[in-house]
Amino acid sequence: MNKPYVRPLSKTSWFLTQTRYKRYMAREVTCLFIFAYTFLLVWGLKRLSEGPDAFNAFVQALGSPLGVLFNLVVLIAAVYHSTSWFNVTPQAMPIQRGEEFVPGKIIVGAHYALWAVASLIVLVLGV
């Protein structure tokens, strides 16, 4: 009996074979930055509960060059994650109206529009 051909595939570097796999893995890695930022926010709440001096020290640490760099890296990771997810949403969440599917450009555009509105609201409330 003949054995079927099984294509050799590395278990550790399979995603390096195609560009779309690389983009997928990059999007998945960005969740680590989001986790780190979430942990930072929880740490800030802990420092807030310890009193004004502890919280002021936390805020000063965020204003240091390392704190600003961390926030910039997390912002870039969050923007990459969001935009890459918005762009694949039509494949992950097709919307059907009657017999037709809503065009992918409308779904993607709606996500970007809602993101812009939410950002504007946060900006206005933060000022």
Stockholm file with secondary structure:
# STOCKHOLM 1.0

chainA/1-127         MNKPYVRPLSKTSWFLTQTRYKRYMAREVTCLFIFAYTFLLVWGLKRLSEGPDAFNAFVQALGSPLGVLFNLVVLIAAVYHSTSWFNVTPQAMPIQRGEEFVPGKIIVGAHYALWAVASLIVLVLGV
#=GR chainA/1-127 SS CCCCCCCCCCSSSGGGSSHHHHHHHHHHHHHHHHHHHHHHHHHHHHHHHTCHHHHHHHHHHHTSHHHHHHHHHHHHHHHHHHHHHHHHHHHHSCCEETTEECCHHHHHHHHHHHHHHHHHHHHHHHC
#=GC SS_cons         CCCCCCCCCCSSSGGGSSHHHHHHHHHHHHHHHHHHHHHHHHHHHHHHHTCHHHHHHHHHHHTSHHHHHHHHHHHHHHHHHHHHHHHHHHHHSCCEETTEECCHHHHHHHHHHHHHHHHHHHHHHHC
//
